[in-house]
Amino acid sequence: MRGGMTRMRLNHTVLAQRAGLGRTTVSEALSPAKPAPSPWTVEALATALNLPVEELRELQRNAAEDTGGGARAVPGRPIGEWDPHDLEVHPAGPDDAASGPGRSEARTMPGYVRREHDRVLAEVVEDAAAGRSRAVVLVGGSSTGKTRACWEAVQPRAAQGWRLWHPFAPTRAQDALEDLPRVAPRTVVWLNEAQHYLGDRAAGERIAAAVHQLLVDARRGPVLVLGTLWPEYAARYTALPVPGEPDSHSRVRELLAGRTLTVPDTFDTPALAAAAALAEGGDQLLGGALSRAGADGRVTQDLAGAPELLNRYRRATPAAAAVLEVAMDARRLGVGLHLPQAFLTDAASDYLTDTDYDYDQLTDDWAEQAFAELAALVHSKQAPLRRTSRTRLCPPASFWHAAHTHLTDPYDLGILAHEAEKRHRLQWTLSLRHRAADHGNPDALADKPNYSPGCGLRTGPRRHTYISVVSVRVEPNEADTYSEAHRRDAAVCGRCQSPCRHPDSGPSRVPLSVDCRTGRPRARQPGGRGPAGGPTELVLAGEGLDVLRGSCSCGWRGAAEYPLGWATRPTDGPLYEADVDLSGPIADYEAHLSVLRDGAVPLPAELTELLTELVRQLDVLAVKEPLVALKALADLRYVVARAGEDAAYELGARDVPLKAVASALGTSEAAARTCLNDYLHP
């Protein structure tokens, strides 16, 4: 090789560039004081110098055999010194702790569920332990458990002193080609993602030949070669050549013949049962995967993909994170899987904060870039647009506006209306209910939960629903000064229940409520409970000025009043269409509820945990197994009725005052009385 350098007038630096090697590698290869260079290095140098490759490779082999103490150690290290994640077993848990080579603590792995392919793999490993060199390549889709199966299979060999070698650096193919001739007996050759070795254009066929030679040479055994492949790669390498065309995978095809083992994509029934048993025994990772994967059996894909999906969310650009959070909020509020792109884009505006991103300065194609980012696949071919935990957060206004504008599924709209009600977004509740009705939801405007959560206990569904209790202040003989719409609202007098033009009525407040079906007012008795008593009421204090205040179904009315000009209210449309800021009265209403709840009897921690878990399981069953959910609820109704009757009779026997019962329940005396009567007289 030195003669070739002289003939071509090359120095070490130029030769290194031509051969694609480092200058140090070239210098050591040409130095008589250094060990013999690797076959890969010799081939690269011979090609760069236009020298016969096979002749120089033979010289290299002879030099390597003659090398004494300067030779490198056999490749690999004891199995017990390896971390499974350094061998590319997919992490399954959170990655908040340090990860990667050199981490201080081993990352938790879920329990292992053995399946049929594990039995076959164990037999191959036993054959190798008995002295017969064996090889097997596990073939399966992304994140089906191939690498984990190999890891579990070799664990018994750790106690018998076996080594494991994972060719990896400087490249997988180069390391394998260089060191396969030096593999010692009782070594596991770890060819995970075997396409990086067998599919390498320059070295794949030679690596296959070297592995074959390792397996058939009895002097070098026993060895165990383990590999993994996706089905598309296995099909490519084992396909028969087309007549007249080059056979680029002949040696790889021969190596794989009779040495592949299929790993199924899903857990079968026995595997699911075994996984459930481990979960019941405290394996939280498996338990979480089972709850998400359900009956489809894609447990390993969830274990491998979920952490990567979470990482993608955590590391997403602000625009992509905003779009993803819109999708998360829509799904957790009950909207179906198919979300319009326009909805996701429009709703994202309020999810972008000034500190994260300036919405006004986003490029015109920000949405396309965000969708492209979120569509990129992770392990098990999943993409990040998937549910994660935002349970305690309320979507901003842009979410509700985009939902009202772009969503058209009548039942999705009905579900969102219900979720808006739970979050006191009352205007959006009515808007979404009317849009749901317009698109064909027959239940949107009737037989739905009432809009007066209040502090009272609900005793059953109400046929009609009302919100926003309205009071109108009217001066004697001044009704004509109001607009026609407001005179129509001032329906009855507070003193005699006649029309408000009664000459002796004096100043009065005439309570009204708004019918959610029509948007028109309905009268109620002044000071009475009214048909709903929602969290907010509107008081018309005088011409040109309204005020808002908090209200509750128990009869409580907030002391604070929040000015609101008449211009904000529509003069001819339903009240729910008005763009009214309800934050003030709702805050007063929430404070009222807090006072009541603070006085309520606390539940034992164990009971709270049981109820929380019950709610979680029922939520899951309602979607995945609705019949099971309904059966469970039917059983619970019986349990509630029986226990409620016993508790109500016991309170009567102890002569507990109704006021104490109401305080303990965090409700009004009227609601407490109704509750007790319902239990005692079902």
SENUMI-138584 format. One record per residue (C-alpha): residue number from 1; residue in one letter; x, y, z. Coordinates in steps of 0.05 Angstrom, whole numbers. Each point is the difference from the previous one (the first is absolute). Layout:
BEGIN
    n  res      px      py      pz
  NUM    a       X       Y       Z
...
This chain:
BEGIN
    n  res      px      py      pz
    1    m       0       0       0
    2    r      58      47      12
    3    g      23     -15     -71
    4    g     -69      18     -25
    5    m       2      66      38
    6    t      68      16     -31
    7    r     -23     -17     -69
    8    m     -62      44       6
    9    r      38      54      38
   10    l     -48       1      59
   11    n      12      19      72
   12    h     -38     -27      60
   13    t     -50      57       0
   14    v     -19      -7     -73
   15    l      -3     -76       4
   16    a     -46       5      60
   17    q     -47      46     -39
   18    r      -1     -47     -60
   19    a     -13     -61      43
   20    g     -52      33      45
   21    l      41     -15      62
   22    g      30      41      55
   23    r      73      22      -6
   24    t      18     -36      65
   25    t     -31     -64     -27
   26    v      42       5     -63
   27    s      64      15      39
   28    e     -11     -60      47
   29    a     -16     -46     -58
   30    l      66      17     -34
   31    s      42      -3      64
   32    p      39     -64      13
   33    a      -4      14      75
   34    k     -76      -4       1
   35    p     -47     -61      -2
   36    a     -23     -24     -68
   37    p     -55      44     -28
   38    s     -71     -25      -6
   39    p     -26     -33     -64
   40    w     -45      61     -11
   41    t      59      48       5
   42    v      42     -43     -47
   43    e     -55      -3     -52
   44    a     -11      76       3
   45    l      75      14      -8
   46    a       8     -52     -56
   47    t     -58      30     -38
   48    a      28      71       7
   49    l      69     -23     -23
   50    n     -25     -43     -58
   51    l      31     -63      31
   52    p     -29     -72      -1
   53    v     -49      -3      57
   54    e      -3     -75      11
   55    e      75      -7       0
   56    l       8      54      53
   57    r     -57     -30      42
   58    e      37     -67       1
   59    l      63      36      23
   60    q     -41      34      54
   61    r     -28     -66      25
   62    n      70     -30       4
   63    a      26      61      37
   64    a     -58      -3      49
   65    e      13     -74      15
   66    d      75      14      11
   67    t     -14      59      47
   68    g      18     -13      72
   69    g     -15      44      60
   70    g     -17      59     -44
   71    a     -65     -31     -25
   72    r     -66      28      24
   73    a     -43     -38      50
   74    v     -57     -42     -25
   75    p     -62      42     -12
   76    g     -56       6      50
   77    r      -7      -1      76
   78    p     -37     -44      50
   79    i     -76       1      -8
   80    g      -9      23      72
   81    e      37      65     -14
   82    w     -50      23     -53
   83    d     -59      46      10
   84    p     -59     -22     -43
   85    h     -12      70     -25
   86    d      72       4     -25
   87    l     -20     -60     -43
   88    e     -59      40     -28
   89    v     -56     -29      41
   90    h     -52      56      -3
   91    p     -11      38      65
   92    a     -70      -8      26
   93    g      -5      50      57
   94    p      10      75       9
   95    d      69      27     -19
   96    d       5      55      52
   97    a      61     -35      30
   98    a      66      -3     -37
   99    s       0     -49     -56
  100    g      50     -28     -49
  101    p      68     -31      10
  102    g      31      16      67
  103    r     -65      16      37
  104    s       5      -7      74
  105    e     -64     -40      10
  106    a     -31     -56     -41
  107    r     -65      21     -31
  108    t     -61     -40      20
  109    m     -26     -51     -49
  110    p     -70     -30       1
  111    g      -9     -73      18
  112    y      11     -49     -57
  113    v     -56     -42     -29
  114    r      25     -63     -35
  115    r     -34     -20     -64
  116    e       7     -56     -50
  117    h      60      29     -36
  118    d      36       4      67
  119    r      -6     -75       7
  120    v      31     -12     -69
  121    l      55      52      14
  122    a      16     -34      67
  123    e      11     -66     -37
  124    v      50      34     -47
  125    v      37      30      59
  126    e       3     -68      35
  127    d      29     -32     -63
  128    a      55      53       0
  129    a      13     -12      74
  130    a       6     -75     -14
  131    g      57      14     -49
  132    r     -34       9     -68
  133    s       9      68     -33
  134    r     -68      29     -18
  135    a     -30      62     -31
  136    v     -71      28      -1
  137    v     -28      65     -26
  138    l     -65      24      31
  139    v     -47      30     -53
  140    g     -56      47      22
  141    g     -28      69      -7
  142    s      24      62      36
  143    s       0      -6      76
  144    t     -29     -70       4
  145    g      50     -23      52
  146    k      55     -31     -43
  147    t      60      30      35
  148    r     -29     -10      69
  149    a     -13     -74     -17
  150    c      74      -8     -19
  151    w      22      34      64
  152    e     -44     -45      44
  153    a      24     -62     -38
  154    v      74      10      14
  155    q      -7      17      74
  156    p      11     -73      23
  157    r      66       0     -37
  158    a      28      56      42
  159    a      13     -47      58
  160    q      37     -47     -47
  161    g      51      52     -19
  162    w     -24      16     -70
  163    r      20      65     -33
  164    l     -42      47     -43
  165    w      26      41     -57
  166    h     -40      56     -33
  167    p      36      26     -62
  168    f     -13      74      -1
  169    a      59      47     -11
  170    p      26      34     -42
  171    t     -59     -29     -40
  172    r     -39     -64      12
  173    a      21     -31     -66
  174    q      74      20       6
  175    d       5     -26      71
  176    a     -33     -66     -18
  177    l      44     -11     -61
  178    e      63      16      37
  179    d     -11     -41      63
  180    l     -44     -60     -20
  181    p      64     -40     -15
  182    r      23      11      73
  183    v     -65     -21      35
  184    a      17     -50      55
  185    p     -41     -61      21
  186    r     -58      10      48
  187    t     -17      68     -30
  188    v     -68      29     -18
  189    v       6      41     -64
  190    w     -54      54       7
  191    l     -24      23     -69
  192    n     -60      42      21
  193    e     -31      37     -60
  194    a      37     -49     -44
  195    q     -15      41     -63
  196    h      58      45      22
  197    y      47     -60      -8
  198    l     -30     -46     -52
  199    g     -29      56     -42
  200    d      63      42      -4
  201    r      14      10     -74
  202    a      75      -5       6
  203    a       8     -53      55
  204    g     -67     -36       9
  205    e      16     -61     -42
  206    r      69      -7      32
  207    i     -29       6      70
  208    a     -51     -55     -17
  209    a      57     -44     -25
  210    a      42      14      63
  211    v     -59     -17      45
  212    h     -11     -64     -39
  213    q      73     -18       7
  214    l      -3      13      75
  215    l     -60     -47       8
  216    v      29     -58     -40
  217    d      71       2      28
  218    a      -2     -49      59
  219    r      67      26      26
  220    r     -31      68      15
  221    g     -64     -24      34
  222    p     -45       0      34
  223    v     -26      69     -18
  224    l     -71      29      -3
  225    v     -19      51     -52
  226    l     -64      40      15
  227    g     -30      51     -47
  228    t     -65      38     -12
  229    l     -33      23     -64
  230    w     -64      34     -22
  231    p     -41     -44     -47
  232    e      12      46     -60
  233    y      75     -10       7
  234    a      -6     -75       9
  235    a     -44      -4     -63
  236    r      51      40     -40
  237    y      60     -42      21
  238    t     -34     -68     -10
  239    a     -35      16     -66
  240    l      24     -42     -58
  241    p      40      38     -53
  242    v     -31      20     -66
  243    p      32     -40     -57
  244    g      51      41     -37
  245    e       8      51      56
  246    p      55       3      54
  247    d     -13     -40      63
  248    s      21      52      52
  249    h     -21     -40      61
  250    s      21     -71     -16
  251    r      43     -11      62
  252    v     -49      35      46
  253    r     -57     -43     -28
  254    e      40     -63      14
  255    l      16      23      71
  256    l     -73      15      16
  257    a     -27     -65     -28
  258    g     -29     -40      58
  259    r      25      51      50
  260    t     -58      49       7
  261    l     -53       2      55
  262    t     -63      41      -5
  263    v     -22      45      58
  264    p     -75      16      -1
  265    d     -23      72       2
  266    t     -50     -11      56
  267    f      -9     -37      65
  268    d     -47     -60      -4
  269    t     -50     -15      55
  270    p      48     -40      44
  271    a      53      55      -6
  272    l     -51      54      18
  273    a     -21     -41      61
  274    a      73      -7      21
  275    a      12      74      -9
  276    a     -63      16      40
  277    a      26     -44      56
  278    l      66      38       2
  279    a     -38      66      -1
  280    e     -43     -22      59
  281    g      64     -18      36
  282    g      24      72      -4
  283    d      31       8     -69
  284    q     -23      71     -16
  285    l      32       3     -68
  286    l     -37     -62     -24
  287    g     -64      23      34
  288    g       2      66     -37
  289    a      15     -33     -66
  290    l     -58     -49       9
  291    s     -48      56      16
  292    r      19      37     -63
  293    a       9     -59     -48
  294    g     -65     -33      21
  295    a     -21     -64     -34
  296    d      40      12     -64
  297    g      61     -29      34
  298    r      51      51     -24
  299    v      34       3      68
  300    t      73       2     -21
  301    q     -14      55     -50
  302    d     -31      43      54
  303    l      57     -13      48
  304    a      52      20     -52
  305    g     -39      56     -34
  306    a     -32      36      59
  307    p      66      28      29
  308    e      21      24     -69
  309    l     -67      33     -13
  310    l       6      36      67
  311    n      71      21     -17
  312    r     -23      27     -67
  313    y     -54      41      36
  314    r      50      27      51
  315    r      50      19     -54
  316    a     -48      25     -53
  317    t       4      69     -30
  318    p     -50      49      31
  319    a     -45      -4     -62
  320    a       0     -76      -1
  321    a     -12      -3      75
  322    a     -59      47      -7
  323    v     -32     -43     -54
  324    l      12     -62      41
  325    e     -31      30      62
  326    v     -62      19     -40
  327    a      -6     -73     -22
  328    m      12     -24      72
  329    d     -54      46      27
  330    a     -49     -20     -54
  331    r      10     -74      14
  332    r      -3       5      75
  333    l     -65      39      -6
  334    g     -30     -57     -40
  335    v       9      22     -73
  336    g      13     -57     -49
  337    l      66     -19     -31
  338    h     -10      36     -66
  339    l      14      74      13
  340    p      -4      50     -57
  341    q      66      33     -16
  342    a     -34      69      -2
  343    f     -26     -12      71
  344    l      70     -17      26
  345    t      31      60     -34
  346    d     -51      52      22
  347    a      -4     -27      71
  348    a      76       3       8
  349    s       4      76       4
  350    d     -14       7      74
  351    y      47     -58      17
  352    l      59      41     -25
  353    t      24      49      53
  354    d      44      60      -8
  355    t      56     -36      36
  356    d      -4     -61     -44
  357    y     -15      31     -68
  358    d     -27      63     -30
  359    y     -63     -22     -37
  360    d      -1      63     -42
  361    q      71     -15     -25
  362    l     -11     -72     -19
  363    t      18     -16     -72
  364    d     -57     -13     -48
  365    d      15     -74      -2
  366    w       6     -10      76
  367    a     -59     -47       2
  368    e      29     -44     -56
  369    q      67      -3      36
  370    a     -35     -18      65
  371    f     -40     -56     -32
  372    a      62     -27     -35
  373    e      37      -1      66
  374    l     -56     -36      35
  375    a     -10     -50     -56
  376    a      72     -26       5
  377    l      -1     -71      27
  378    v      32     -26      64
  379    h       9     -72      25
  380    s     -56     -48     -22
  381    k     -17      48     -56
  382    q     -41      46      44
  383    a      -6      75      -8
  384    p      -6      51      57
  385    l     -73      21     -11
  386    r     -22     -43      57
  387    r     -33      10      68
  388    t      42      22      59
  389    s     -18      30      67
  390    r     -32      69       0
  391    t     -58     -20      46
  392    r       3      60      45
  393    l       7      53     -53
  394    c     -56      38     -34
  395    p       8      15     -74
  396    p       5      74     -17
  397    a     -52      40     -39
  398    s      31     -16     -68
  399    f     -14     -74      12
  400    w     -74      11      10
  401    h      -5      49     -57
  402    a      35     -47     -48
  403    a     -44     -58      23
  404    h     -63      41     -12
  405    t      25      22     -68
  406    h      31     -63     -29
  407    l     -28     -62      35
  408    t     -62     -29     -33
  409    d     -11     -68      33
  410    p     -64      11      40
  411    y      19     -47      56
  412    d      71      28       7
  413    l     -32      69       6
  414    g     -48     -26      53
  415    i      57     -30      40
  416    l      39      65      -3
  417    a     -62      39      22
  418    h      -3     -44      61
  419    e      74      10      14
  420    a      -8      75      -8
  421    e     -55      -1      51
  422    k      44     -37      50
  423    r      51      56      -8
  424    h     -51      56       7
  425    r       9      21     -73
  426    l     -74      13      -3
  427    q      -3      42     -63
  428    w      40     -53     -38
  429    t     -45     -53      31
  430    l     -62      29     -32
  431    s      35      17     -65
  432    l      26     -72      -7
  433    r     -68     -29      20
  434    h     -36      40     -53
  435    r      53     -18     -52
  436    a      -7     -73      19
  437    a     -75       5      -8
  438    d       8      34     -67
  439    h      43     -58     -24
  440    g     -49     -53      21
  441    n      12     -17      74
  442    p     -71     -11      26
  443    d      21       1      73
  444    a      40      65      -3
  445    l     -56      44      26
  446    a     -37     -48      46
  447    d      13     -53      53
  448    k      71      24      13
  449    p      32      16      67
  450    n     -24      67      28
  451    y      41      63      -2
  452    s      -5      14      74
  453    p      53     -43      34
  454    g      -8      46      61
  455    c      12     -29      68
  456    g     -63     -43       0
  457    l      -1     -74     -11
  458    r     -30     -22     -66
  459    t     -57     -48       9
  460    g     -14     -16     -72
  461    p      -1      27     -71
  462    r     -42      61     -16
  463    r     -43       1     -61
  464    h      18      71     -19
  465    t      62      40      14
  466    y       8      73      17
  467    i      58      46      14
  468    s      17      71      17
  469    v     -53      23      49
  470    v     -20      71     -20
  471    s     -29      55      45
  472    v     -28      65     -29
  473    r      -4      64      41
  474    v     -60      41     -22
  475    e     -20      69      24
  476    p     -76      18       4
  477    n     -28      24     -66
  478    e      68      -2     -33
  479    a      -6     -65     -37
  480    d      -8      38     -65
  481    t      71      25       5
  482    y      28     -69     -10
  483    s      13     -29     -68
  484    e     -52     -47     -28
  485    a      44     -60      15
  486    h      10      21      72
  487    r     -74      16      11
  488    r     -14     -70     -25
  489    d      48     -27      53
  490    a     -34      41      56
  491    a     -57     -49       1
  492    v     -30       3      70
  493    c      -1      46      60
  494    g      36     -19      63
  495    r     -58      19      45
  496    c     -64     -24     -33
  497    q      26     -45     -57
  498    s     -39      43     -50
  499    p      34      35     -59
  500    c      53      47      24
  501    r     -39      63     -19
  502    h     -42      -7      64
  503    p      -4      72      26
  504    d      14     -18      72
  505    s      54     -51     -11
  506    g      58      44      20
  507    p      72     -19     -14
  508    s       5     -75      -5
  509    r      44     -56     -25
  510    v     -36     -50     -44
  511    p      40     -66      -3
  512    l       0     -35     -67
  513    s      37     -59     -30
  514    v      19     -14     -72
  515    d     -26     -62     -35
  516    c      59     -35     -33
  517    r     -45     -27     -55
  518    t     -23      68     -25
  519    g      46      51      32
  520    r     -62      36      26
  521    p     -13      20      73
  522    r     -45     -37      48
  523    a     -27      33      64
  524    r      10     -28      70
  525    q     -20      22      70
  526    p      43      55      29
  527    g      47     -26      53
  528    g     -19     -71     -18
  529    r      45     -56     -20
  530    g     -21       3     -72
  531    p       5     -55     -51
  532    a      75      -3      -2
  533    g      39      51      40
  534    g      63      -3     -42
  535    p      68      27      22
  536    t     -13      69     -32
  537    e     -60      46      -4
  538    l      -9      64     -39
  539    v     -33      59      34
  540    l     -27      58     -42
  541    a      16      57      47
  542    g     -23      59     -42
  543    e      -5      25     -70
  544    g      66     -11     -37
  545    l      31     -41      56
  546    d      -4     -73      21
  547    v      39     -34      56
  548    l      22     -72       9
  549    r       2     -37      67
  550    g      12     -70      24
  551    s     -59     -45      16
  552    c     -12     -71      23
  553    s     -57     -50       1
  554    c      -2       2      76
  555    g     -25      72      -1
  556    w      67      34      11
  557    r      12      65     -38
  558    g      67      34      -4
  559    a       8      68      32
  560    a      46      26     -53
  561    e     -30      26     -65
  562    y      40       7     -64
  563    p     -20      56     -48
  564    l     -19     -19     -71
  565    g     -25      47     -54
  566    w     -63     -18     -38
  567    a      39       4     -64
  568    t      33     -66      19
  569    r     -67     -36       1
  570    p     -34     -17     -66
  571    t     -65      37      -6
  572    d     -35     -52     -40
  573    g      40     -65       8
  574    p       9     -51      55
  575    l      40      21      60
  576    y      50     -57      -8
  577    e      27      33     -64
  578    a      25      61      38
  579    d      75       6      10
  580    v      -5      11      75
  581    d      58      -5      49
  582    l     -26     -46      56
  583    s      66      -6      38
  584    g     -21      46      57
  585    p     -66     -31      20
  586    i      26     -70     -13
  587    a      58      14      48
  588    d     -50      22      53
  589    y     -40     -63     -14
  590    e      62     -44       7
  591    a      16      36      66
  592    h     -71     -16      24
  593    l      11     -73     -17
  594    s      67       0      35
  595    v     -32      24      65
  596    l     -50     -56      -4
  597    r      51     -53     -18
  598    d      47      23      56
  599    g     -55     -16      49
  600    a     -16     -68     -30
  601    v      21     -63      36
  602    p      66     -26     -29
  603    l       3     -69     -31
  604    p      52     -50      24
  605    a      61      -3     -45
  606    e     -11     -73     -16
  607    l     -72      13     -22
  608    t      22      59     -43
  609    e      51     -44     -35
  610    l     -52     -54     -12
  611    l     -50      50     -29
  612    t      54      31     -44
  613    e      20     -68     -27
  614    l     -73     -18     -10
  615    v     -12      63     -41
  616    r      62     -14     -41
  617    q     -20     -71     -16
  618    l     -72      20     -17
  619    d      26      55     -47
  620    v      42     -53     -36
  621    l     -57     -50      -3
  622    a     -49      51     -26
  623    v      42       6     -63
  624    k      28     -70      -9
  625    e     -54     -44      32
  626    p     -64      42       6
  627    l     -44     -60      18
  628    v      47     -18      57
  629    a      -2      72      23
  630    l     -75       2       0
  631    k      -4     -66      38
  632    a      49      27      52
  633    l     -41      64       7
  634    a     -64     -41       9
  635    d      34     -39      56
  636    l      25      65      31
  637    r     -70      30       0
  638    y     -23     -58      43
  639    v      60       8      46
  640    v     -11      75       6
  641    a     -75      -8      14
  642    r      11     -52      53
  643    a      58      36      35
  644    g     -36      67      -6
  645    e     -63     -28      32
  646    d      40     -29      58
  647    a      38      66      11
  648    a     -63      42      -4
  649    y     -36     -44      52
  650    e      61       3      45
  651    l       1      76      -3
  652    g     -73       0      20
  653    a      12     -47      57
  654    r      55      45      26
  655    d     -43      63      -7
  656    v      53      35     -42
  657    p     -26      70     -17
  658    l     -13      15     -73
  659    k      48      59       4
  660    a      56     -46      21
  661    v     -16     -48     -57
  662    a       2      57     -50
  663    s      66      26      27
  664    a      31     -69      -2
  665    l     -22     -11     -72
  666    g      22      70     -21
  667    t     -69      19     -25
  668    s     -63      38      19
  669    e     -52     -25      50
  670    a     -51      -7     -55
  671    a      46     -42     -42
  672    a      19     -42      61
  673    r     -73     -12      16
  674    t     -13     -22     -72
  675    c      59     -46       3
  676    l     -24     -34      64
  677    n     -71      -7     -27
  678    d      25     -32     -64
  679    y      38     -53      40
  680    l     -57     -12      50
  681    h     -56       1     -52
  682    p      30     -23     -66
